């Protein structure tokens, strides 16, 4: 329920805050007073596009804020779904900056217009004259029927399955496409796969082979240098080992004279041990250095194989080559197991389709059962609204196709005249008839949905007399289940409201502004009397106004 609307710096409005109550609220005012401005501001805060022309003063920002009580409307899951904080009194705010940029907030959390528009559907239904065209929209017709059929939970379940089914079908198409492509490449991929498989490649193999080959190619230089190194270390006269032995003996003889000499002796001993170890390794290396032409040839052949495979697959290392091998393995395996994978996906589709068919059947049965009730209720309401011969022909036809709301096709036909043929609403109903049909539909929906607020924007256009009284009575009945706000020019409807607001223009320092105020009991009498007789209010008009209010 809309509890408060605040508007700052919008169109002809400087600053305006108005509180709304439950029941039927009436808004009246002269033509051009600014009733459409109020709806424009409300539309802005509910997600309509904004531009700089909305600003009264283009040097300041425009702010429109709506407070909505939502405790009884089960919206907690929706707020969680869109990642918003749930508050029993939710505050929606829209700002337009002088730069032209706009921002939207729900409970002080920034939101996109997409989220705002999703929220508006659950909060407020603004019914304007052009909205009657919705009556010809199949989705809207289904929503009327499904409301009476109490299909909301079943359709929500169906939609989840419908999304899953479409996803599985997309996956199947992709699998089949991949299989066709893979089949065309299978023989070639298998050849490449076996070629790499037979090579038995190891990740670090190439580096080791290249190092060994480098040794073999420089064997003479290696052998000569190792021999010279050994000569330097082991020569009996000038070798490092012999000199270190002599040095160690000299320092050992004086080690007992000083701690300093002892430490030097110990350090030389350590160096000698390290040199002895180096000599041992030099001797071992020198002993094993031997040129084997067969080994060099084998290494060359192996490296050439690796280089050729890398070049063939446009990679530069064994690691990348093994990644290619893994990819080829997957492609080959995909073809060899494709039938099994596709069969499994087809079984999943069949299983989901079966479940979806059952839910669609329940939806269709509920719709069929609701048609007589919907037809009767609409025809009774339209009879009260002066359309005694109005008749509906509503038929459901089950199909094999999956639609977003079930598997049914809907035929929603209308005849306004006795003995007339049934036809599509947009072709056989006049503008005035469409308005009354829409009011009747909204009445039915108000009793079968949880929409908090509905706003009627001059739905009474083109009617008068007893029909206007009936329209007022229907709005009053609707207000028992939801908040109803009606913008009207008819005194009969204005008198039925539990609250009455007047839109008016005034000049302040030469500037025209639009304002809205709630009328007192006395002001209501005068306003309705003026609606009856014009600016010059007669005594009979005042009396008539009091009678209407009582």
NORSULKA-V70415 format. One line per field, one symbol per residue. ss: DSSP state (H for helix, E for strand, - for the rest). Layout:
ss: ???
This chain:
ss: -EEEEEEEEE--EEEEEEE----EEEEE------HHHHHHHHHHH------HHHE------EEEEEEEE-HHH--HHHHHH-------EEEEEEEE-----EEEEE--EE--HHHHHHHHHHHEEEE-HHHHHHHH-HHHHHHHHHHHH--HHHHHHHHHHHHHHHHHHHHHHHHHHHHHHHHHHHHHHHHHHHHHHHH-----HHHHHHHHHHHHH-HHHHHHHHHHHHHHHH-----HHHHHHHHHHHHHHHHHH-HHHHHHHHHHHHHHHHHHHHHHHHHHHHHH----HHHHHHHHHHHHHHHHHHHH-----HHHHHHHHHHHHHHHHHHHHHHHHHHHHHHHHHHHHHHHHHHHHHHHHHHHHHHHHHHHHHHHHHHH------EEEEEEEEEEEEE--EEEEEEEEEE-------EEHHHH--HHHHHHHHHHHHHHHH------EEEEE-------HHHHHHHHHHHHHH----EEEEE---HHHH----EEEEEEEEEE--EEEEEEEE--HHHHHHHHHHHHH-----HHHHHHHHHHH-
